[in-house]
Amino acid sequence: MERDDHGASLRSPLIQNSGKDGLNVDIEQNNKRVLERTEILVEVKKQLWLAGPLIFVSLLNFCIQVISVMFVGHLGELALSGASMATSFASVTGSSLLMGMASALDTLCGQSYGAKQHRMLGIYMQRAMLILTFVCIPLAIIWANTGSILIFCGQDHEISAEAGKYAQSMIPSLFAYGLLQCLNRFLQTQNIVFPMMFSSGVTTLLHILVCWILVFKSELGSRGAAVANCISYWVNVLILILYVKFSPSCAKTWTGFSKESLHNIPPFLRIAIPSAVMVCLESWSFESMVLLSGLLPNPKLETSVLSICLNTSSTVWMIPFGISGAVSTRVSNELGAGHPWAARLAVYVVLVMTIIEGTLVGTVMILIRNIWGYAYSNEVEVVEYVAIMLPILAASNMLEGLQCVLSGNARGCGWQKIGAFINLGSYYVVGIPSAILLAFVLHLGGKGLWMGIICALLVQVLSLLIVTMRTDWEQEAKKATDRVHDSIKPENIVS
């Protein structure tokens, strides 16, 4: 040990270096924490920037059908019943299927955009438009025979006939809806969301005026509302087509029509069909709850309350659905760009955001439970039943939000097949049997039906969460890169 002139021991050079190393480690750790916090904040901003407009788009598009039914409601009970039944039938047999098939673009367009293969986005959109237009033809035949189908299923003849007329008048909107879904996905995956919000806002405002004219000022009656739907959807499509055609933002991704869109249709269907199954299985299970409620004691009360709950749930669901679109875009973009850890961060951020959103919305639902029923009915019995149901609805909303964003992550990664199997097991092996057991065997009525849905959501969330937590993000990025590059060659099959 060295000593100075006063006999004091000098610090060893080894110890001195260790102190510097320790200080450097602390600085590096602090810098790392600051960098991580910065990355999280940047990711939150990106997702909010996407999710906000997407939530508005979802709500505004949902309002088209709601506004139509509200106008028809002033024409009488029969007209309202027919329009409501036709709208529900159209959702089950058309809208869900088209929305599901179009969500294949979440994977394909999103990953191509991340990989900077911009031209492929236009090719994918054309391919999707072509396929969905062909799919609309048999769906249109089904809609044309709505009245006969409902009568065959045992529904009231008079209401079925009214629903049939309403559905027949909505057939042109079917083709517009399919094209609209493709255009929305094409823009969304490029992070172009404000034009979508603008077109949806203009369309919804115009729809109110068109509905009023066609329902009350023409001789069309309830069919006027259906025609108004057609006009509004086609106006929305036209606005977005003009934007895609003339906006500099789409100059790289839309280069005009191409014969290349006719290639690789089977690989596209291998993603689109599971996507449709994934969406339809979930949508159909909720609609089946209303049908089952008609078999309960006091079916009028049960059906009314379940319809209110389903309408409330569908409206609130637009919030996580918008967030789901945001995370789907973020994950697909980052995987396509070869940034697996950024994709992983996007998923963790969106889960936290959804838990916060679900908690806030659930709290509001519980606080307004005693007055919410008055928005739909003046019957005290209905209002009190709705007050009992809303806390159950708040719990299901939290789970539904989580499954929604996890499903968005699945679309971003291209796990539609996995999602379809999970939905099949969750809703049809667990959910509906549980609902029947709770409602009819344990005599819990409408509460039992909705608790069965909660059982399904719980299984669905846990399954998707396990798949997400066990994901090899490096491998997913490699799959995305392979998918993008293989799609460039028409002779190759997309993996």
QUICOR-V86010 format. One record per residue. N is the residue number from 1. PSI is psi in whole degrees, 0 to 359 (none if undefined). Layout:
n={N & N}
psi={PSI & PSI}
//
This chain:
n={1 & 2 & 3 & 4 & 5 & 6 & 7 & 8 & 9 & 10 & 11 & 12 & 13 & 14 & 15 & 16 & 17 & 18 & 19 & 20 & 21 & 22 & 23 & 24 & 25 & 26 & 27 & 28 & 29 & 30 & 31 & 32 & 33 & 34 & 35 & 36 & 37 & 38 & 39 & 40 & 41 & 42 & 43 & 44 & 45 & 46 & 47 & 48 & 49 & 50 & 51 & 52 & 53 & 54 & 55 & 56 & 57 & 58 & 59 & 60 & 61 & 62 & 63 & 64 & 65 & 66 & 67 & 68 & 69 & 70 & 71 & 72 & 73 & 74 & 75 & 76 & 77 & 78 & 79 & 80 & 81 & 82 & 83 & 84 & 85 & 86 & 87 & 88 & 89 & 90 & 91 & 92 & 93 & 94 & 95 & 96 & 97 & 98 & 99 & 100 & 101 & 102 & 103 & 104 & 105 & 106 & 107 & 108 & 109 & 110 & 111 & 112 & 113 & 114 & 115 & 116 & 117 & 118 & 119 & 120 & 121 & 122 & 123 & 124 & 125 & 126 & 127 & 128 & 129 & 130 & 131 & 132 & 133 & 134 & 135 & 136 & 137 & 138 & 139 & 140 & 141 & 142 & 143 & 144 & 145 & 146 & 147 & 148 & 149 & 150 & 151 & 152 & 153 & 154 & 155 & 156 & 157 & 158 & 159 & 160 & 161 & 162 & 163 & 164 & 165 & 166 & 167 & 168 & 169 & 170 & 171 & 172 & 173 & 174 & 175 & 176 & 177 & 178 & 179 & 180 & 181 & 182 & 183 & 184 & 185 & 186 & 187 & 188 & 189 & 190 & 191 & 192 & 193 & 194 & 195 & 196 & 197 & 198 & 199 & 200 & 201 & 202 & 203 & 204 & 205 & 206 & 207 & 208 & 209 & 210 & 211 & 212 & 213 & 214 & 215 & 216 & 217 & 218 & 219 & 220 & 221 & 222 & 223 & 224 & 225 & 226 & 227 & 228 & 229 & 230 & 231 & 232 & 233 & 234 & 235 & 236 & 237 & 238 & 239 & 240 & 241 & 242 & 243 & 244 & 245 & 246 & 247 & 248 & 249 & 250 & 251 & 252 & 253 & 254 & 255 & 256 & 257 & 258 & 259 & 260 & 261 & 262 & 263 & 264 & 265 & 266 & 267 & 268 & 269 & 270 & 271 & 272 & 273 & 274 & 275 & 276 & 277 & 278 & 279 & 280 & 281 & 282 & 283 & 284 & 285 & 286 & 287 & 288 & 289 & 290 & 291 & 292 & 293 & 294 & 295 & 296 & 297 & 298 & 299 & 300 & 301 & 302 & 303 & 304 & 305 & 306 & 307 & 308 & 309 & 310 & 311 & 312 & 313 & 314 & 315 & 316 & 317 & 318 & 319 & 320 & 321 & 322 & 323 & 324 & 325 & 326 & 327 & 328 & 329 & 330 & 331 & 332 & 333 & 334 & 335 & 336 & 337 & 338 & 339 & 340 & 341 & 342 & 343 & 344 & 345 & 346 & 347 & 348 & 349 & 350 & 351 & 352 & 353 & 354 & 355 & 356 & 357 & 358 & 359 & 360 & 361 & 362 & 363 & 364 & 365 & 366 & 367 & 368 & 369 & 370 & 371 & 372 & 373 & 374 & 375 & 376 & 377 & 378 & 379 & 380 & 381 & 382 & 383 & 384 & 385 & 386 & 387 & 388 & 389 & 390 & 391 & 392 & 393 & 394 & 395 & 396 & 397 & 398 & 399 & 400 & 401 & 402 & 403 & 404 & 405 & 406 & 407 & 408 & 409 & 410 & 411 & 412 & 413 & 414 & 415 & 416 & 417 & 418 & 419 & 420 & 421 & 422 & 423 & 424 & 425 & 426 & 427 & 428 & 429 & 430 & 431 & 432 & 433 & 434 & 435 & 436 & 437 & 438 & 439 & 440 & 441 & 442 & 443 & 444 & 445 & 446 & 447 & 448 & 449 & 450 & 451 & 452 & 453 & 454 & 455 & 456 & 457 & 458 & 459 & 460 & 461 & 462 & 463 & 464 & 465 & 466 & 467 & 468 & 469 & 470 & 471 & 472 & 473 & 474 & 475 & 476 & 477 & 478 & 479 & 480 & 481 & 482 & 483 & 484 & 485 & 486 & 487 & 488 & 489 & 490 & 491 & 492 & 493 & 494 & 495}
psi={130 & 149 & 152 & 186 & 337 & 8 & 2 & 141 & 141 & 148 & 136 & 140 & 326 & 315 & 320 & 317 & 322 & 322 & 319 & 318 & 318 & 321 & 319 & 322 & 317 & 317 & 317 & 319 & 318 & 317 & 322 & 317 & 319 & 318 & 319 & 316 & 320 & 316 & 321 & 315 & 319 & 318 & 318 & 315 & 317 & 317 & 321 & 323 & 325 & 313 & 321 & 301 & 323 & 325 & 316 & 319 & 314 & 314 & 317 & 319 & 323 & 326 & 336 & 308 & 319 & 315 & 318 & 313 & 324 & 317 & 317 & 329 & 335 & 356 & 349 & 167 & 319 & 314 & 318 & 315 & 317 & 315 & 320 & 316 & 319 & 320 & 316 & 316 & 319 & 322 & 317 & 318 & 352 & 297 & 315 & 317 & 314 & 318 & 320 & 314 & 320 & 334 & 352 & 333 & 337 & 319 & 304 & 309 & 319 & 314 & 324 & 321 & 318 & 326 & 3 & 26 & 68 & 322 & 330 & 337 & 316 & 322 & 312 & 319 & 316 & 317 & 316 & 318 & 317 & 312 & 314 & 327 & 319 & 322 & 327 & 336 & 306 & 328 & 322 & 323 & 320 & 315 & 325 & 337 & 25 & 312 & 312 & 320 & 316 & 320 & 318 & 327 & 4 & 13 & 162 & 134 & 317 & 315 & 320 & 319 & 319 & 318 & 324 & 316 & 319 & 315 & 321 & 323 & 342 & 357 & 316 & 331 & 337 & 313 & 321 & 321 & 319 & 315 & 322 & 318 & 320 & 316 & 318 & 315 & 320 & 315 & 319 & 316 & 346 & 6 & 25 & 95 & 335 & 323 & 325 & 318 & 320 & 311 & 321 & 320 & 314 & 316 & 316 & 316 & 318 & 325 & 322 & 314 & 313 & 319 & 314 & 317 & 312 & 331 & 315 & 333 & 354 & 180 & 13 & 333 & 228 & 329 & 337 & 324 & 321 & 319 & 322 & 322 & 313 & 313 & 315 & 316 & 319 & 326 & 316 & 315 & 315 & 317 & 314 & 325 & 316 & 321 & 313 & 321 & 319 & 349 & 135 & 336 & 333 & 13 & 323 & 330 & 339 & 107 & 15 & 174 & 146 & 142 & 344 & 336 & 342 & 351 & 162 & 34 & 316 & 316 & 323 & 316 & 331 & 341 & 321 & 319 & 311 & 327 & 316 & 318 & 318 & 315 & 315 & 319 & 320 & 313 & 316 & 327 & 322 & 320 & 326 & 335 & 320 & 320 & 318 & 329 & 336 & 347 & 357 & 161 & 143 & 60 & 330 & 314 & 312 & 315 & 319 & 313 & 318 & 324 & 319 & 315 & 318 & 319 & 317 & 314 & 319 & 321 & 312 & 328 & 339 & 335 & 302 & 334 & 320 & 318 & 323 & 317 & 324 & 313 & 327 & 316 & 314 & 315 & 313 & 319 & 314 & 322 & 318 & 327 & 356 & 33 & 77 & 324 & 332 & 322 & 318 & 317 & 320 & 320 & 315 & 321 & 316 & 329 & 317 & 315 & 320 & 321 & 318 & 314 & 315 & 322 & 315 & 312 & 318 & 320 & 317 & 317 & 320 & 321 & 327 & 12 & 328 & 348 & 346 & 324 & 332 & 342 & 341 & 333 & 152 & 358 & 123 & 321 & 318 & 315 & 318 & 323 & 320 & 322 & 325 & 324 & 331 & 320 & 323 & 321 & 323 & 320 & 317 & 327 & 321 & 312 & 321 & 324 & 317 & 316 & 329 & 313 & 329 & 325 & 324 & 319 & 320 & 319 & 321 & 326 & 339 & 31 & 34 & 324 & 316 & 315 & 322 & 317 & 321 & 316 & 321 & 312 & 319 & 312 & 326 & 345 & 325 & 306 & 299 & 316 & 321 & 320 & 317 & 317 & 311 & 322 & 317 & 330 & 314 & 359 & 42 & 357 & 219 & 328 & 320 & 321 & 314 & 328 & 330 & 320 & 321 & 320 & 317 & 315 & 321 & 314 & 318 & 313 & 313 & 319 & 312 & 326 & 319 & 315 & 318 & 316 & 332 & 9 & 135 & 98 & 329 & 317 & 321 & 322 & 321 & 318 & 319 & 318 & 316 & 318 & 316 & 313 & 327 & 327 & 342 & 333 & 116 & 331 & 347 & 159 & 132 & 135 & none}
//
